Amino acid sequence: MDQSTFAARISFHDSIETMEVDFSRFAFADAAMVDAFYDHIDQRVAATGRRWYFLVLYEGCEIAPEAWERFAARGKHANISYGLGTVRVHPSERTRETIRSRAERETFRANIFDTRDQAMFALGEMRKRREIIGAGTADAYLRVQDIHLNFGGVKALTGVSFQVNRGEITSIIGPNGAGKTSMINVISGFYRPTRGRIFFDGADRTHLPAHKVARLGFARTFQNIALFKGMTTLDNIMAGRRFRHNLVTDALYLGPARREELRQRAEVERLIDFLEIQAIRKKPVGRLPYGLQKRVELARALAAQPKVLLLDEPMAGMNVEEKEDMARFVLDVNDQWGTTIVLIEHDMGVVMDISNHVVVLDHGAKIAEGTPAEVRADPVVIRAYLGVAH
């Protein structure tokens, strides 16, 4: 096909940092056609020397079943190499379902909209969020500096330093015994470091106890589920809310106390809908399957409306479907609410797919950090954690 056909379907909108790709009424009959179009896309965007938001128009676009694998692979490469975010407009029902299915399986955001106006609004929100993140990058939102943690003669952490930027997902990885949970415990105030400092939003909060750290806007889940097993899902989540208390009105359950409970319950119901656990809202959590208990624990942490969410192996012990659901919820919390997330997770596929930044610990020391791609290729990490190919 003539290159001018492809060229006419690509346009750049500099003022909104957006590259528009028009697949409308185009038929991808095979992998060769996909490669021809994406080769032109890659050439055009690479020549700009910068990253773009992608606005992709799908109305009337047909993608043959035999072309889908190549279409998905080339699209993923373009997003990783050149993208700031992607929105998709008006795909057919079949294409929509295929994209959503792949998004759940491969843990990316589908961002499908019925109209161009809706997609442009979403792009505007993405740009605003990026500006907020960028503004917080120079002065890190959360910074741990030269953290040491000793238990008698045992050194759990030795000189660990890293920063977490506002609105990002930072993963802490490493083999068992590397010090990951100890690091989360230090950040949450459960442990006080032997040496070192912790800064949050520009202020030193090293010596604050856990309850005061929580008031700053930190919430966490635990490696081993820590729920009230005899209480219902609803009551467990309510336990995570912060109530405004008055001894007299609370004791007599007068108007202000009643209104406060109704307000808090409405927020909890919103979380129940968000995490798709309506069917278990009245069930005691001790009777729930493990994967659903993990989801309830996430809901209880979110009930505190945290600025920083600390997740300690939220997908441990889950099957593949449960992991996909949990990864999707973590992405949605970050994307829709802008919550900063610090994640410990052993599933490297999940870590590499959803993280903005990765910190690697081994024997209590930091051995690497960087983007997922940088960490994946680091030979020190490969030897210490991912294993060496033979």
C-alpha positions in Angstrom: 0.0 0.0 0.0 1.2 3.5 -0.8 2.9 5.3 2.1 0.8 8.4 1.5 -2.2 6.4 2.6 -0.6 5.8 6.0 0.7 9.4 6.2 -2.8 10.8 5.7 -3.9 8.9 8.7 -1.4 10.3 11.2 -1.4 13.8 12.6 0.4 15.5 15.4 -1.3 18.1 17.8 1.7 19.8 19.5 -0.3 21.9 21.8 -1.8 18.9 23.6 1.2 16.5 23.1 -1.0 14.2 21.1 -0.4 12.0 18.1 -3.7 11.0 16.3 -3.8 7.7 14.5 -6.8 7.0 12.3 -7.6 3.3 11.8 -11.2 4.2 10.8 -12.6 1.9 8.1 -9.2 0.3 7.6 -8.8 -3.4 7.2 -5.8 -5.2 8.7 -6.0 -8.5 6.7 -2.7 -10.0 7.9 0.5 -9.4 9.9 2.2 -7.9 6.9 -0.4 -5.1 6.7 0.0 -4.5 10.4 3.8 -4.2 10.1 3.5 -1.8 7.1 1.2 0.6 9.0 3.2 0.4 12.3 6.5 0.7 10.5 5.3 4.1 9.3 3.9 5.0 12.7 7.3 4.2 14.4 9.2 6.1 11.7 7.1 9.2 12.1 7.0 9.3 15.9 10.7 8.4 16.3 11.6 11.3 14.1 10.1 13.7 16.6 12.5 12.6 19.3 9.8 12.8 22.0 6.9 11.0 23.6 3.2 11.5 22.8 -0.2 10.7 24.0 -1.9 8.5 21.4 -5.5 9.2 20.2 -6.5 6.1 18.2 -9.7 6.2 16.1 -11.2 2.7 15.5 -14.6 3.3 13.9 -15.2 0.7 11.2 -11.7 -0.8 11.6 -11.5 -4.5 10.9 -8.7 -6.6 12.3 -8.5 -10.2 11.0 -8.1 -12.9 13.7 -4.8 -14.0 12.2 -3.5 -10.3 12.4 -4.4 -9.8 16.1 -1.3 -11.1 17.7 0.9 -8.9 15.6 -1.4 -5.9 16.0 -1.2 -6.2 19.8 2.6 -6.7 19.8 3.2 -3.7 17.6 0.8 -1.5 19.6 2.5 -2.5 22.8 5.9 -1.7 21.4 4.8 1.7 20.3 3.2 2.5 23.7 6.3 1.4 25.6 8.8 3.2 23.2 7.0 6.4 22.5 3.8 6.7 24.5 2.6 8.8 27.4 -0.8 7.2 27.4 -3.4 5.9 24.9 -7.1 6.5 24.4 -9.2 4.5 21.9 -12.3 5.8 20.2 -15.4 3.8 19.1 -14.1 0.3 18.2 -16.5 -2.3 17.0 -18.0 -4.5 19.7 -15.7 -7.4 18.7 -12.6 -5.2 18.8 -13.7 -3.6 22.1 -14.1 -7.0 23.7 -10.7 -8.2 22.4 -8.9 -5.1 23.7 -10.6 -5.4 27.1 -9.7 -9.1 27.3 -6.1 -8.4 26.5 -6.0 -5.5 28.9 -7.1 -7.7 31.8 -4.7 -10.5 30.8 -1.7 -8.3 30.1 -2.5 -5.6 32.7 -2.8 -2.4 30.8 -5.5 0.3 30.6 -8.0 -0.2 27.8 -9.2 3.4 27.9 -12.0 2.9 25.4 -14.5 5.7 24.7 -17.6 6.0 22.6 -16.9 9.6 21.3 -13.9 11.7 20.4 -15.0 14.3 22.9 -14.9 11.8 25.8 -11.5 10.6 24.7 -10.1 14.2 24.5 -11.4 14.9 28.0 -9.6 11.8 29.3 -6.4 12.9 27.6 -6.8 16.3 29.3 -7.1 14.5 32.7 -4.0 12.4 31.9 -2.0 15.5 31.1 -3.1 17.2 34.3 -2.1 14.2 36.3 1.3 14.1 34.6 1.9 17.8 35.4 1.2 17.0 39.1 3.6 14.1 39.0 6.2 16.1 37.2 5.8 18.9 39.8 6.6 16.5 42.6 9.5 14.8 40.9 12.2 17.3 41.8 11.3 17.1 45.5 10.2 13.5 46.0 6.9 12.8 47.6 8.3 10.1 49.8 12.1 9.7 50.3 13.9 7.2 52.4 17.5 8.2 53.1 20.3 5.8 54.4 17.9 3.6 56.3 19.5 1.0 58.6 17.4 -1.4 60.7 19.0 -3.8 63.2 17.5 -6.4 65.5 20.2 -7.1 68.0 23.1 -8.3 65.9 20.9 -9.0 62.8 21.0 -6.3 60.1 17.7 -6.3 58.3 18.4 -3.1 56.3 21.7 -1.5 55.5 22.0 2.0 54.0 18.8 1.8 51.8 17.9 5.0 50.0 15.3 5.7 47.3 12.5 8.0 46.5 8.8 7.6 45.4 7.3 10.2 43.2 3.7 11.5 43.6 1.1 9.5 41.7 3.4 6.7 40.7 3.6 2.9 41.4 6.9 2.0 42.9 7.6 -1.7 43.4 10.1 -3.2 45.9 11.4 -6.6 44.8 14.0 -9.1 45.9 14.4 -12.7 47.1 12.9 -13.9 50.4 14.7 -12.3 53.3 15.8 -9.3 51.3 14.2 -6.8 53.7 11.2 -5.8 51.7 8.6 -6.1 54.4 11.0 -4.6 56.9 11.2 -1.6 54.5 7.4 -1.3 54.4 7.3 -1.5 58.2 9.8 1.3 58.5 7.8 3.5 56.0 4.5 2.8 57.9 6.0 3.6 61.3 5.7 0.1 62.6 9.4 -0.1 62.9 11.7 2.8 63.8 14.9 2.8 61.9 18.2 2.3 63.7 19.7 5.0 61.5 18.5 7.2 58.6 15.6 9.5 57.8 12.2 9.4 56.1 10.7 12.4 54.4 7.1 12.8 53.3 5.9 15.8 51.3 9.1 17.7 52.2 8.8 17.1 56.0 10.9 14.8 58.2 8.6 12.1 59.7 11.3 9.6 60.8 10.3 9.4 64.4 6.5 9.4 64.1 4.7 6.4 65.5 2.5 4.3 63.2 -0.9 6.0 64.2 0.5 9.5 63.4 2.0 8.2 60.1 -1.5 6.9 59.2 -3.0 10.3 59.9 -0.6 11.8 57.4 -2.3 9.7 54.7 -0.6 6.3 54.8 -2.5 3.0 54.7 -1.3 -0.6 54.2 -2.1 -4.2 53.6 -0.2 -7.1 55.2 1.6 -10.1 53.8 -0.5 -12.3 56.1 -4.2 -11.3 56.0 -5.1 -9.2 59.1 -8.9 -9.0 59.0 -11.5 -9.4 61.7 -12.6 -12.9 60.7 -15.8 -12.9 62.6 -17.0 -9.6 61.2 -18.7 -9.0 57.8 -17.0 -7.6 54.8 -18.9 -4.3 55.3 -17.9 -4.0 59.0 -14.2 -4.8 58.2 -14.2 -2.0 55.6 -16.0 0.4 58.0 -13.2 -0.3 60.5 -10.8 1.5 58.1 -12.8 4.7 58.0 -11.9 7.8 60.2 -15.0 8.9 62.1 -15.6 12.3 63.7 -16.3 11.5 67.3 -18.3 13.1 70.0 -18.8 11.1 73.2 -22.3 12.2 74.0 -23.9 12.1 70.6 -22.1 8.7 69.8 -23.3 7.2 73.1 -26.9 8.3 72.5 -26.7 7.8 68.7 -28.2 11.3 68.2 -28.6 13.1 64.9 -24.9 14.0 64.3 -23.7 10.5 65.1 -26.4 9.0 62.9 -25.6 11.3 60.0 -21.8 10.6 60.3 -22.4 6.8 60.2 -24.6 7.2 57.1 -21.9 9.3 55.4 -19.2 6.8 56.2 -21.3 3.9 55.1 -22.0 5.6 51.7 -18.2 5.9 51.2 -17.8 2.2 52.0 -20.5 1.2 49.6 -18.7 3.1 46.9 -15.6 1.0 47.6 -17.6 -2.2 47.6 -18.9 -1.3 44.1 -15.4 -0.3 42.9 -13.8 -3.6 44.0 -16.8 -5.6 42.8 -17.5 -7.3 46.1 -21.3 -6.5 46.4 -22.2 -10.2 46.7 -20.1 -10.7 49.9 -20.8 -7.5 51.7 -22.9 -9.2 54.5 -20.7 -12.3 54.7 -18.2 -12.9 57.6 -14.8 -12.6 56.0 -13.5 -15.8 57.7 -15.8 -17.8 55.4 -14.5 -16.1 52.2 -12.0 -17.6 49.8 -8.4 -16.4 50.2 -8.5 -14.2 47.1 -11.6 -12.4 48.2 -10.2 -11.8 51.7 -7.2 -10.1 50.0 -9.6 -7.9 48.1 -11.5 -7.0 51.4 -8.1 -6.1 53.0 -7.4 -3.8 50.0 -10.8 -2.2 50.5 -10.2 -1.6 54.2 -6.9 0.2 53.3 -8.6 2.3 50.7 -11.3 3.2 53.2 -8.8 5.5 54.9 -8.5 7.5 51.6 -4.7 7.2 51.7 -2.3 9.5 49.9 0.2 6.6 49.9 -0.9 3.0 49.7 1.6 0.3 50.9 0.8 -3.1 49.5 2.7 -6.1 51.0 2.4 -9.0 48.5 -1.3 -8.3 47.6 -1.3 -11.1 45.1 0.5 -13.8 47.1 -1.2 -17.2 47.0 -3.7 -16.2 44.3 -4.5 -18.0 41.1 -4.0 -16.4 37.7 -7.5 -15.0 37.4 -7.4 -13.5 40.9 -4.0 -11.9 40.2 -5.3 -10.3 37.0 -8.3 -8.9 38.9 -6.0 -7.5 41.7 -3.5 -6.0 39.3 -6.4 -4.3 37.5 -7.7 -2.9 40.8 -4.2 -1.6 41.7 -4.0 0.1 38.3 -7.5 1.6 38.7 -6.7 3.0 42.2 -3.6 4.6 40.8 -5.2 5.9 37.6 -8.6 7.0 38.8 -7.7 8.4 42.3 -4.0 9.3 41.7 -3.0 7.3 44.8 0.8 6.9 45.2 1.5 3.1 45.6 4.4 1.3 47.1 4.1 -2.4 46.2 5.9 -5.6 47.2 5.3 -8.4 44.8 7.1 -11.6 43.7 5.3 -12.0 40.4 7.7 -10.4 38.0 5.2 -10.2 35.2 2.9 -8.1 37.3 5.7 -5.9 38.6 7.2 -5.2 35.2 3.7 -4.4 33.7 2.3 -2.0 36.2 5.3 -0.3 37.9 6.7 3.1 37.0 9.8 2.5 39.1 11.4 -0.6 40.7 13.7 -0.9 43.7 15.7 -4.1 44.2 16.8 -5.3 47.6 19.1 -8.2 48.5 20.3 -9.2 52.0 19.0 -5.8 53.3 20.8 -3.7 50.8 19.7 -1.9 47.6 21.4 -3.5 44.6 19.5 -1.8 41.8 16.7 0.6 40.9 15.3 2.1 37.8 12.5 1.6 35.3 11.1 -1.9 34.8 13.1 -2.3 31.5 16.3 -1.2 33.2 15.9 -3.5 36.1 14.9 -6.4 33.9 18.2 -6.0 32.0 20.5 -5.4 35.0 22.9 -8.3 35.3 23.2 -7.9 39.1 19.4 -8.3 39.4 19.4 -11.3 37.1 22.0 -13.0 39.2 20.5 -12.1 42.6 16.8 -12.5 41.9 15.6 -13.4 38.4 18.1 -16.2 37.9 20.8 -16.8 35.3 20.0 -18.5 32.0 22.1 -21.6 31.2 
